[in-house]
Amino acid sequence: MPHHVPLIATMVAAIVLAFVFGALAHRLRLSPLVGYLLAGVAIGPFTPGFVGDMQLASQLAEIGVILLMFGVGLHFSLSDLMKVRSIAIPGAVVQIAIATAMGWGLARFLGWNLAAGLVFGLALSVASTVVLLRALEQLDLFRTERGRIAIGWLIVEDLAMVLALVLLPPVATMLESGSGLDGEVLWSLALTLGKVALFVALMLVGGRRIVPWVLDRIARTGSRELFTLCVLALALGIAYGSATLFSVSFALGAFFAGMVLNESDLSHRAAEQTLPLQDAFAVLFFVSVGMLFDPSVLTRSPWAVLATLAIILLGKSAAAFGLVLLFRYPLRTAVTVAVSLAQIGEFSFILVALGMQLGILPEEGQGLILAGALLSITANPLLFAAVQRLFPDEAEPLPPADTAPELRDYQALSGHVIVVGHGRVGRFVTQALQEVPAEEERPVVVIDLQRERVKTLQAAGVRAVYGNAAAAGILERAGVQGASLLLVTVPDALEGGGVVQQARTLNPTIAIAARAHSDEAVAHLDRTGADVVFMGEREIARRMFEYAGRTDGDEANGAGLLAAT
């Protein structure tokens, strides 16, 4: 059996180096994406040492694109977008137009043709959703007004880029031939838009019913493996089918697969089950992009690199800043949105790949865009940190009435119990705490990551906070500083350990109990500061042993025990 096969060698090198460089980037307080891109540079053809298989890497990257866009679709909320549509839609459209015009101007200055300038400008106009979401999560800005505007703005950008991916081939042909809007080009555009419209209609009308129905039926089997396979089959199958039958991109098909799956109550579980695979292939996507980068562009065309970076960091950010202020939003909101857009990412890379495939973007353009991505993603966390220093802990504007339940906080409570997670274990714990005698009753606050669960709890009069308890600010919103007891019921020991660690830092005297599924998880939670850890198997064994002790010598009860087992 051969021990050196290109697929395994490329995957191993990519994953190992991505881990090493990603960990180093995180250590230096940079985005791990920088590390993933540098890992690609290290195994690319432009640096010495091992060279990965570019063709295989690009195919693995295509899977990464599918899973990335599937994840974006899973988190796409039409209702969230509609709440900020008055600024997000016109703002994003105008900002894309301004940034594209600036990129086109630089391309023309460099002597490129009109089609190359269009691709180059579009690639510079769109920011990375992955980079933004991670930044907002780290700073706990998801539920703030400025966070919602930034997310809505990028959703509009993503949708615009999906449309650009569909229209770019016929438009590029028209621009290169100089034939104008002749009958052939118009027919090509009409046919492309017709196929996309038919696909979108089928997904929104039929997919919204069929996909959740299939997922629900598979969930009822109780098999985690089948559920995970079902989610992947839907994501990859719809993406491939959309490309084969409707001639649209894998990205568009995967996006709509995630969006229709978001209609299901099981969407959160679907995201959770596929997240490790999504993260792994997303890393391979960024590594494959890094493999295309030629570091010599930094010395060969330094001024062009600086001009590209200026458009990303200053040009389009300034346009967004002015547009937000024009809509009479506060200064801090304008600054946050501007910083959110001061980078480029996954859609830029997809546009570059398409431009190279169509033969309209020169290699220098690819190098400039990749250099701009590397430098802007590196700088983005630093810019966000500067914003936080400029606007430290200022009160956020009150949200609209229909979203207020998600933003309640309970920092005024004292001596209460916080239950993290409202799944199978958390539900029983919360119910038991509510059924204790009145003289022993303590206030209970539930933290859960599923929005609908939180809304249901709050509608029933239960104090609840929406969010990931391991993220900054969520435990504070639940009033952890004044709480007497924290019960961590989530099954993931790594996530539970993060919650325990944060709680112990914020309130050193709080009593903490956590849940585990293995001896290693028990040891990990003990190290992070839990006072007591309950492992399911041990508790079942203990209760069975207690029951056996109570029935010792009682033949009738002993027979009942045997019958029960």
N, C-alpha and C positions, 0 to 999 in steps of 0.2 A: 504493500500500500504506500503510495507516495506521500511524503510528509510535507511537501511544499506545493500547495495548490494556490493559484492566484486569489481565489475568492476568500479562502480562510486567511491567507497571509495579509491581504488588504484589510479585512475586517479586524483581525487581531491588532495589526499595527495601528489602525485608525482608533480603535476603542482604547487601547492601552495608552497611546500618546495623548488622546483627547482627555483621558482621566488625569494624566500627569500634568499637562499644560493647563487643564481646567482647574485643577486643585491649586496650582501655583497662581493662576489669575485670581481665584477666590481669595487666596492668602494675601494677595496684593490689593484686595478690595476692588478688583475689576470684575466685569461681567465674565462668567465662565465661557460665554460665547467667544470671547477673544482667544481663550486657550484652545477652543475647538478649531478655530480658524488657523491658529499658529500650528496646531498639530497637522492640519492639512498641508500647510506650507512645508513642514518638515519632511513629509513623505511624498511631496510633489516632485515633478521632474526638474524643477529649477533650483533644487538644493541637493547637496551631496548625500550619499547614503542610500538607504532603501527607498525604492520608488514603487508606490502602489499602482495597481492596474486602474488606469483612468476610466476605461470603459465600464468595468464592473462597479467602480466607485460611483459613476454617474447613474447607473441603474439602481444601486442602493439608495442614492440620493433621491431618486424619483419616488421610492417608497417613503422616504422621509418627508417629501413634499406632500404626498397623499395624507400621511398621518398628521402632519402639521396642520394642514387645512381642515382635516376632519376635526381636530381639536378646536380650531377656531370656530368651526360651525357648531360644535357642541356647546360652546360658550356664547354663541350669538343670540342675543335677546332682542327681538324686534321692539318689545315694550321699552327696554332701556334706551334704544336708539330714538324712539319716538319722543321720549321725554326731553332730549337735547337736540331734536331735529332742526329747530329754528337756527341753531348756530353750527351744528356739526355738518349738516349737508351743504349749505352754501359756503361755509368756511373751508371745508375740505376740498370742494370743487375749485374754488378760487385759488387756494394755496397750491393745489396740483398744477393748475394752469400757470401760475407765476413761477413755480420751481421748474416746470418743464421748459418754460420760455428761457429761464436763466441757463439751464443745461444745454438747450439748443443753441443759445448764443455762444457759449464756450465751445461747443462742438464746431460751429461755423468758423470761429476764430482759429481753431486747430486745423481747419481745412476739410472737415468731413462733410458728407452730403446731407440732404434734408432728412432722409430716412434714418441715418445713423444718429443725427441730432435729436430726432423724436424719441428713439429708444433710450438714448443717453439721458435726456431730460426726464422722461418718465421714470427711469430707474432711480434718479436722484430725488424724485418728488415724493416717494412713498417710504414711510418709516416702518420699522420692524414691530409687528404686534407682539412677538415673543419677548423682545427686549423691554417694551413698554409694560406688558403685564407683569413681568418679573420685578421691574422697578416699583410699580404701584403696589404690588404685594408686599415687598420689603418695607415700604414706607407707610403701609396701611392707608392708602388713599383710594381704595376701591369704592367705598361708599360715600366719598365726598363729592361735592358738586364738580370740582375741577377734575377729579378722577373720572367721573361719568362723561364729562365733555371730551376728555382726552381719548377715552375708549371709544365713544361714539364717533369721534373724528377719524380714528384709525379704522373703524369698521367701514365707514364710507370710503376711505382710501382703498381698503382691501377689495370692496365691491367694484370700485372704479378700475382697479388693476385687473380683476377677473375679466371685466368687459374688455379692457385693453389687450389682454392675452388672446381673446377671441378675435378681435378686430385687427390686430397688428399685421398678420400675414397678408390679407387683401389690401390693406392700406399701404403697407410697405411696397407691395408690387405696383400699386398705382403711382406712388411717389417716385420709385426708381424708373419706371417706364416713362413717366411724364405724360401719360395719356389722359390724365384727368378722369373725371367721372363718366367714363364711357359705359356702354351697355353691359359689357362683360364684368367690369368692376362692380357696377351697381347690382348685377345679378349675384355676384359672389358675396357682396355684403348682405344682400337680402336673404340669400340661402343660409349664410352663417347665422344671421340674427334669427331667422326662422327656426333653425335647428336648436339654437340656444333657448328660444322662447318655448318651443315644444318640450324640451327637456325640463326647463324650470316649471312649466305648467304640470307636467307629469309628476314631478317631485312634490310640488306644493299641494296638488289635488290628491293624487294616489299615494305618493310616498308618505305623506303625513298620517295616513291611515294604516297602510300596509306595514311600514317599517316598525312603528311602535307595537303593532299587533304581533308581529313575528317575535320581537324582543320579549314581549310579555309572555308569550307561549313558551319560549325557551327558558325564561326565568322560572317558570312554574315547575320545570323539571328538577330544580334544585341543584343542577350540576354547574359548578363554577367554570369548568373547562369548556362546556358547551356554550355557556353564556359568553365567555371571552371570544371563542371561535365565531360565534354569531355576530358579535360586534365587528370583529375584523373582517369577516366575510361581507358584511354590509358595506363597510368603508371601502375595502379594496374592490369588491364586486361592482358597486355603483360607480366608483371612479373609473374602473376599466371599461365598464359598459358605456359610460357617458362618452369616453374617447372613441370607442369602437363604433357605436351606433349613431352618435350625434356629432362626432368630430369636434368635440369640445375638450378642454384640457382636463388632465387628471385632477388638477387643483380645483377646478370648478365642480367636478363631480364629487370629490371628497368633501368640499365645503357644504354642498347641499345634503350629502349623506349625514353629516354631523348636524346640520340645521334641522332636518326632519326628525332626527333621533332626539333632538332637544325637546320635541313635543311630548316625549314619553316621560312618565314619572321615574323611569329607570335610567334617565340620562346621566345622573350623577354617578350611579354605579357603573355605567358604561365607560364614563371618563376615567373612573378610578381603576377599572380592570385593565384598560388599554394604556394607561399612563406610562408604565415602565417601558413597554414596547415603543410607544410614541417618542419618549425621551431618547431611547437608544438610537432609533433611526433618524430622529432630528439631529442628534450629534453627528451621525454619519453624513447627513446633508451638509452641515456646516464644515465638516472635514473635507468633503469633496469640493466645496467651494474654495477652501484654502489651497487645495492642490492645484487649482487653476491660477493662483496668484504668483506672479513673477516679481520677487522683491526688487529686482533691478530697476523697476519702473520708478522707484523712489529716487534713484540717482540719475536715471535716464531722462525723466520728465518731472523734476521737482516742482517747477512752477505750475504745471498742469495739475499735479496732485494737490498742491495748496489751493488752487482755484476751485477744484472739485470739492475739497473739504470746506472751503469758505461757503459754497452754495449750500452744503448740507447743514453746517453748524450755524451759519449766519443768515444766508439768503432766505431759505424757506422758513426758518424759525422767526425771522423778523416779519415775514409776511403773515404768519399765523398770529404772532403777537399783536400786530396792528389790527388784524381782523377781529380778534377777541375783544380788544379794547373798543373797536367800532361798534360792537354789539352791547356795549356798556356793562361788561363784566369787570369784576375787581382786578387790580393789578396782579395779585398773586395767581389768579386763575389764568391770566394771559401768559405769565412767565412759565407756569407749569405746563401749559399746552405747548408753548414754544420749545421748551426743553424736551418734552415728549417726542417732538418731531425731529430733534437734532441728531438723527442717526438714520441709517438705512439698513435693510435686512433682507428677509427671505424673498419677498416679491421682487426686490431689485435683482437678486441672483437669478430668479426664474426668468425675468425679462432679459437679463444678459445672456442666459443660455439660449433663449428663443432668438434673440438678435444674432448670436453667433451661428445658430442653426440655419437661419434664413440668409446668412451671408451679408447682412447689412451693417453690422457693428464691427469696426476694426479691432484687432487684438489690443491696441493701445486703450481703447474705450473699456474693454473688459478689465484691464489692469488698473485703470483709474478708478473704476467703480469699486473693485475689490479693495483697493488701497483706501478709498473713502469709507468703505464699510468697516474695515479693520480699525481705522483711526477714530471714527465717530462712535462705534460701539465701545471702544476703550474710554473715550472721553465722557460718554453719557452718564455713567454713575457719578462721576465727579461733578457734572453740572447739576444733577438732582440733589447731591449733597449741598451744593452752594445754595440752591433754592431753599432747602430746609433751614439753612443757617440764616437766610434773609427773612424767612417767614416762620419763625419758631413757634409751634404750638398755638397758633391763632385759632380762634373759634371759627368753625365752618358755618356757612349759611344753613338755615334749616331746610331740610329736604321737602319736596312736595308731600301733601298729606297722604297720598296713597303709598308712599315708600317709607313713611315715618316709622311703622312697626319694626322695620329691619334695623333702624338706627337708634332704638332705645338703649339707654345705658342705666346701670344700677349702682353707680359709684357711691350713692348715699346710703346704701344698705350696710348693715353691720351684723356680724354673727351668722350670716347666711351660708347655705351650701351651694356650691357650684358643681353641676353635673356636665362633664364634657362628653358629648355624643348622645344622640337619642335614637340609637339603633335598637337591636334586640335586647341588649343588656341595659342600656340607658333608659329605655321605656319602663322596664320593671323597677329600676332604682328610683326613678322620678315618681312613679305611682306609689311605691312603698313609702317614700318620704312624705307624700301628700296625705297618706292614710294614718299617720301616727296621731296619738291623742293630742287634743288642742293645746294642752299645757306643755307638751314636748315639741310642738311643731316649730320648725325654723323656716324662714323664707328660702325658696329654691330658685336658682337661676340656671337655665339650660343653655349650653352653647352647642350649636350644630351647624354643619356646613351645607345642609340642604335647605334652600330657601322656603320651599313649601311646608316642610316640617315646622320651621320657625313661625311661619304665618299661622299654621293650624294651632300651634301651642299658644301663641299670643291671642288668637281669636277665642281660645278656651280659657283665657285669663291666667295662663302660666307665663311667668317671666322668662323670656328667651332672647338670645343674642345670635344673630346670623354671622357666621364667619369661621375661619380656621383658628382654633384656640392657640395653635403654635405660632400664628402670625402676630406681629407686634400690634398692640393696642386692643386686641379682642378680650384678653383676660381683664385688662383695666376696665373695659366697658361693662364687664360682668361684676365689677366691684371686688376684684380679688384682694385688694389691700385690706378690706374690712371683713373678708369672709373667714369663717372658722374651719371649713372643711372643703376639700376639693376631691371629687370622685372622677377619675379618668377612665371612662368605659370604652374608649376607642380600641379596636383590636391591634392596630399597628404599634408595635413597641417603640419604633423610632419616632413616630409622631407623638406618641404618649410621653416619651422621654423629653422631647422638646417642650411639651406643655408643662411637665413637672418642673423642669429646669427654670423656665420663665416664672412659674408661680412661686418657686422657692426664692428666687431673686427679689420678686416684688413683695412677697410677704413671708419672711423667714419663719414665722411662728405658725403658719397654717398647717393643719393636719391633711396629709395627702394619701389617698388610696388609689391604686391603679390596677389595671387588668393585664394579664399576660397569657401567652399560649405555650411558652417553653421555658426551660431553666435559664437559657441564655437571655431571654427577654426579662425574666425576673431579675437576673443579675444587673442588666442594663438599667432597669427602672430603679433598682436600689441605689445604683451609683449616681443617678441623676437627682436623687433626693426624695423618693417616695418613702413614706413611713411604713406602709404595708402594701404588698403586692399579692393579688389573688390570681392563682393559676387555675383555669377551669378544671383540668383533670384532677388536680390535687383536692379541690373543693368537693368534686363529685365523690372521689375516693373517701374523703373524710366523712361526708354525710352518710355514705353507704356503710362505712365502718361503725359510725354512731348508731345507725339503725340496726345493724347486726348485733351490737352490744345490748341494745334495749330488748331485743327479741331472744337473747341467749337463754336456753332452757325452756322456752315456750314453744311447744311443738306446733301449735296452731299457727302462731305468728311465723315460726320458722318455715312451715309449709307455704304460708303466704308469700314469704320472701323468695322462696325457691320458685314458686309459680310466677311471681312478678318478674324474675330474671329470665 
